[in-house]
Amino acid sequence: MNIGVLGTGMVGQTLSGKLASEGHEVVIGTRDVDRAIARTEPPRPGMQSFAAWHEENPEVRVGTFAEAAAHGEILVNATSGTGSLEALRAAGAQNLGDKILIDITNPLDFSRGAPPSLSVSNTDSLGEQIQRAFPEARVVKTLNTISAPVMVDPTGVGGGDHHIFVSGDDADAKAEVTRLLGEWFGWRARSVIDLGDITTARGAEMYVALWIRLMMGRGSPMFNIKIVW
Ligand SMILES: NC(=O)c1ccc[n+]([C@@H]2O[C@H](COP(=O)([O-])OP(=O)(O)OC[C@H]3O[C@@H](n4cnc5c(N)ncnc54)[C@H](OP(=O)(O)O)[C@@H]3O)[C@@H](O)[C@H]2O)c1
């Protein structure tokens, strides 16, 4: 499958590498291809630089946001919360079309340092802002409640017995994303809870405030929540 992954950070790298290793044709999108490939500084301590990652994953093509979006039959938005709308505008509405846009972003605002606050919350969400800005695209908010390594290997914590969510206005798109999460990364269908329309992304995004405190207290992002009905 042709997949466009927008975002060169930890999420973009982790998902692109995994998808390419499974034989998918992946283009990872950035603002500036030359600058991304030349980046030898790790984005965060303990992380690989983009240059080192790209050397290990040469099968993933690096393109502009627009090239990645044009390439993908299905798109993944893994751009920073505060830069997401700008990144998607650069990708271009014509390239997004009515494609499924798997939106993993969180509206984290680090302008006052850590822990971050949310740049949008309560009565709106980044998922909704994206859906409003690109009404044709079929936005499915998911995977934003877990760390990147858990996204691509749910069995890495608790044997895979835990939950993630999907939010979106298009029922078929949510069903397809749920299927793909199983096919690509091994998520069991029963682990994926359909919260409802795109307004339910508010809860999934605001949960991240708790996720961050759990991560800080635990000293590790390798955990998830399990919903017991
Ligand atoms: N890290 C995780 O494990 C994790 C888990 C759950 C959800 N998330 C969410 O997933 C998203 C990606 O996280 P991340 O840690 O992988 O990377 P990130 O550092 O949050 O985002 C990196 C990407 O955002 C782009 N970007 C930054 N500012 C921009 C701007 N003003 N305009 C256009 N593009 C801009 C960068 O473009 P360039 O390539 O040009 O630099 C880069 O591709 C975030 O929304 C984050 O909250 C992350």
The ligand as an SDF file (V2000), in Angstrom:
LIG
                    3D

 48 52  0  0  0  0  0  0  0  0999 V2000
    6.1480   11.0160   20.6380 N   0  0  0  0  0  0  0  0  0  0  0  0
    5.1710   10.1780   20.9430 C   0  0  0  0  0  0  0  0  0  0  0  0
    5.4190    9.0270   21.3620 O   0  0  0  0  0  0  0  0  0  0  0  0
    3.7350   10.6000   20.7490 C   0  0  0  0  0  0  0  0  0  0  0  0
    2.7220    9.7940   21.2550 C   0  0  0  0  0  0  0  0  0  0  0  0
    1.3760   10.1370   21.0140 C   0  0  0  0  0  0  0  0  0  0  0  0
    1.0930   11.2610   20.2530 C   0  0  0  0  0  0  0  0  0  0  0  0
    2.1210   12.0530   19.8060 N   0  0  0  0  0  0  0  0  0  0  0  0
    1.7940   13.2110   18.9880 C   0  0  0  0  0  0  0  0  0  0  0  0
    2.2340   12.9200   17.6580 O   0  0  0  0  0  0  0  0  0  0  0  0
    2.7050   14.1090   17.0140 C   0  0  0  0  0  0  0  0  0  0  0  0
    4.1450   13.8960   16.5620 C   0  0  0  0  0  0  0  0  0  0  0  0
    4.9750   13.7570   17.6940 O   0  0  0  0  0  0  0  0  0  0  0  0
    6.5490   13.5080   17.5300 P   0  0  0  0  0  0  0  0  0  0  0  0
    7.0900   13.4350   18.8970 O   0  0  0  0  0  0  0  0  0  0  0  0
    6.7670   12.3820   16.6080 O   0  0  0  0  0  0  0  0  0  0  0  0
    7.0970   14.7790   16.7540 O   0  0  0  0  0  0  0  0  0  0  0  0
    6.9740   16.3660   16.9890 P   0  0  0  0  0  0  0  0  0  0  0  0
    8.3160   16.8500   17.3590 O   0  0  0  0  0  0  0  0  0  0  0  0
    5.8380   16.6950   17.8860 O   0  0  0  0  0  0  0  0  0  0  0  0
    6.6000   16.8650   15.4970 O   0  0  0  0  0  0  0  0  0  0  0  0
    7.5670   16.8060   14.4900 C   0  0  0  0  0  0  0  0  0  0  0  0
    6.9770   17.1630   13.1590 C   0  0  0  0  0  0  0  0  0  0  0  0
    6.1770   18.3470   13.2380 O   0  0  0  0  0  0  0  0  0  0  0  0
    6.5680   19.2160   12.1620 C   0  0  0  0  0  0  0  0  0  0  0  0
    6.3880   20.6170   12.5560 N   0  0  0  0  0  0  0  0  0  0  0  0
    6.7820   21.2250   13.6990 C   0  0  0  0  0  0  0  0  0  0  0  0
    6.4340   22.5250   13.6830 N   0  0  0  0  0  0  0  0  0  0  0  0
    5.8340   22.7570   12.4940 C   0  0  0  0  0  0  0  0  0  0  0  0
    5.2760   23.9090   11.8820 C   0  0  0  0  0  0  0  0  0  0  0  0
    5.2520   25.1020   12.4920 N   0  0  0  0  0  0  0  0  0  0  0  0
    4.7260   23.7540   10.6630 N   0  0  0  0  0  0  0  0  0  0  0  0
    4.7330   22.5720   10.0160 C   0  0  0  0  0  0  0  0  0  0  0  0
    5.2500   21.4300   10.5500 N   0  0  0  0  0  0  0  0  0  0  0  0
    5.8000   21.5260   11.7780 C   0  0  0  0  0  0  0  0  0  0  0  0
    8.0510   18.9240   11.9570 C   0  0  0  0  0  0  0  0  0  0  0  0
    8.4080   19.3100   10.6340 O   0  0  0  0  0  0  0  0  0  0  0  0
    9.9040   19.1250   10.0840 P   0  0  0  0  0  0  0  0  0  0  0  0
   10.0040   17.6830    9.6600 O   0  0  0  0  0  0  0  0  0  0  0  0
    9.9810   20.0660    8.9780 O   0  0  0  0  0  0  0  0  0  0  0  0
   10.8270   19.4580   11.2250 O   0  0  0  0  0  0  0  0  0  0  0  0
    8.0800   17.4230   12.1370 C   0  0  0  0  0  0  0  0  0  0  0  0
    7.7970   16.7470   10.9320 O   0  0  0  0  0  0  0  0  0  0  0  0
    2.5550   15.2450   18.0320 C   0  0  0  0  0  0  0  0  0  0  0  0
    1.3580   15.9140   17.7920 O   0  0  0  0  0  0  0  0  0  0  0  0
    2.5190   14.5040   19.3710 C   0  0  0  0  0  0  0  0  0  0  0  0
    1.8160   15.2090   20.3740 O   0  0  0  0  0  0  0  0  0  0  0  0
    3.4220   11.7500   20.0410 C   0  0  0  0  0  0  0  0  0  0  0  0
  1  2  1  0
  2  3  2  0
  2  4  1  0
  4  5  1  0
  4 48  2  0
  5  6  2  0
  6  7  1  0
  7  8  2  0
  8  9  1  0
  8 48  1  0
  9 10  1  0
  9 46  1  0
 10 11  1  0
 11 12  1  0
 11 44  1  0
 12 13  1  0
 13 14  1  0
 14 15  2  0
 14 16  1  0
 14 17  1  0
 17 18  1  0
 18 19  2  0
 18 20  1  0
 18 21  1  0
 21 22  1  0
 22 23  1  0
 23 24  1  0
 23 42  1  0
 24 25  1  0
 25 26  1  0
 25 36  1  0
 26 27  1  0
 26 35  1  0
 27 28  2  0
 28 29  1  0
 29 30  1  0
 29 35  2  0
 30 31  1  0
 30 32  2  0
 32 33  1  0
 33 34  2  0
 34 35  1  0
 36 37  1  0
 36 42  1  0
 37 38  1  0
 38 39  2  0
 38 40  1  0
 38 41  1  0
 42 43  1  0
 44 45  1  0
 44 46  1  0
 46 47  1  0
M  CHG  2   8   1  16  -1
M  END
$$$$
